[in-house]
Amino acid sequence: MGGWQKTESLMKILVVDDEKLLVKGIKFNLENEGYTVDACYDGETAVTMAREGNYDLIILDLMMPKKDGLEACQEIRSFSTVPIIMLTARSEDADMLMGFESGADDYVTKPFNILALKARIRALLRRASIAAARRCRGKERHDKPRASPWTSQALRDEERRGGRAYDEGV
């Protein structure tokens, strides 16, 4: 693809969960995939790190001290569109819906398969990269307008008619 796409070794992920052993396992697995991984253990720190860290993706637990995952997700959404995966023991449909309503992009329940989590991460990062590339291309189009030959011909025809647009129905 183009030069806009980051490689996994440049992708930066924040893992937030109060279960330190779980964070250690996720961090180990993601670093083995080539990601740069930061970790914290409460929602308040997660918001601060998200604001300062320029992350490509955040994995966020729901039940944490200081600020729960829903509050943290909503606050992060107020300043960032970073993809967020909720990773939680809460498996009720209502909890999942609350996660999505709070701004989560995906919702994974514990216990989980690490291979499935890594696949979800890749999918979200791929979609985010594609969206960023489209925004970048769109900006380039607005910065440097390019007229097609058809547009140029239509403008020349309009000039010949004294600035009046041609209406076939008249």
N, C-alpha and C positions, 0 to 999 in steps of 0.2 A: 504494500500500500504506500501512501505518501509519507512524507517526513513528519507529518503532524502527529502520528501515532506513537505514544510512548511504548518502550519495551517494558516487560514485566520487571526488569531490574531497576527501572526508574519509577515504577508505580509505588506510591506511598499509601499504606493502609493503617488506620487507627483501630485497635481492638480495645473495647471497653466492657469489662465484666468484673464483678467483685470476687469471682472465683479465680484466684491467682493461678491455680494449677491448670485450669481450663485455658486461661489466657496464655500461659506458657506453652501449652500444646498447640494451640492455634498459631501462635507466633512462630514456633519452630517449623510447623508445616508450611506456612506461607513464605517464610524466609528460604526454605528449601526450594520453593517454586521461583525464587528470584525477587520477591517483593521486599521492599523496605517496610518494616513493621514497627510502629510505636504502640505502647500500651498504657492504659491507666485503669483505675479501679472504682471510679465513681462518676456520676453524671455531671457534677459541677466541673471537675477537671476536664471531662470530655468536651464540654462546651468551650472552655478556654483553649484547649489544644486544637480543636476544630477551627476556631477563629484564627489562631496563629500558625497552624501547621501546613496549610495547602495540601490536604489529603485528597487522594483519588477515590477513596472509598472508606466508609466507617462501618464497623461491626459493633452493634450496640445492644447490650442486655437491657431488659426492662426493669427488673427489680435490683436496684442499686442504692447505696447510701447517698446522702446529701441531696441528690436530685435524681428522680427515677428516669428510666429510659424514654418514656413518653414526653416528659418535660424537656429533657435534653434534646430529643429529636425535634420538637417544636421550636426550641430556641435556635438550634443549628439551622433549621429551615428558614429562620428569619434573616439569615445572612449568607446562606450557601445552598447550592443545588447539588452538592456532593452526594453520590449514591449512598444510601444507608440500608444496611441489612439488620433487622431486629433478630437477635439470637436469644431465645428465652425458653424457660420451662413452662410458661403459660401457653397452653394449647387449645384453649376454648376459642370458638369462632369470634366471640365478642372481643376477646383480647387481640386477636389478629386484626379485626376490623379497626379497633382503636389504634393499633400500630400503623396501619395504612393511613388512617385519618390524620395521624400526627405527623405524617410525612415520610414514613418508611417506604423504600422501594421494593423490599422483599422481607419475608418473615420466615424464620427457620426455628423449629422447636427442638428443644433438648429432650432426650439425647438425639444427636444428629450424626450423619455420616460425613466425615471430613472430606471425602472425595466429592460428595454432592455439594458441600459448602464451597469448595474450591471451584466447582463448575458454575455455581451461581455467581461467585465473584467474577470469574472470567466473563460471563454473560453480561453482567451489569457494567463492567469496565469496557467491554466491547461496544455496548450501546452508548455509553457516555462518550467514548472516543469518536464514534460515528456522528453523534449529535454535535460535538465540538467541531468536527471537521466541516459539517454542514453550515454551522454558524460562521466559521472562518471563511468558507467559500462564499457565503451570502454577503458577508462584509466586504470581501474583495469585489464582488459584483457591484455593490453600492459605491465603493471607493473608486472603481475604474469602470464606468459604464461602457459597455460594448454594444454598439448597434449592429444588428444583423443586416445583411444586404436588403432584406425585405423591408425592415424598418426604414433604412436609408431611402429606399425607393419610395416608400409611402410619404416620407417627409418631402422629398423632391416633388412628388405629384401634388402635394398639398400647397407647396410654394407656388407651383404653376397655376393653381386655381385661386391665387390671391389670399392664401391663408385659410380658405374654407375647406373643411373636411368633406370628402366625397361621400355622398349618401346614395346608394344604389336604388333606394326606394323612391327617389324623387325624379 
